[in-house]
């Protein structure tokens, strides 16, 4: 997303909305996010960097939480499945 001297809160609120929409639809793993800033005002680019770091930390925490929840749900299904005995065994012979 290219930005230059734009309202930081508005830019990152829009990026957050895009992120959340992709997350809800399950398409998030297919996207990477980049912020390309040409801002030259020190106050602006410092706020952009801080907002970017905070957003990255939130998305990493969200991804870790989603992954843990999915793994837990998968393990719970496997534990209650009547065919779970030996379910992980696979032949490696070719």
Secondary structure, 3 states (H helix, E strand, C coil): CEECCCCHHHHHHHHHHHHHHHHHHCCHHHCCCCCEECCCCHHHHHHHHHHHHHHHHHHHHHHHHHHHHHHHHHHHHHHHCCCCCCCCCCCCCC
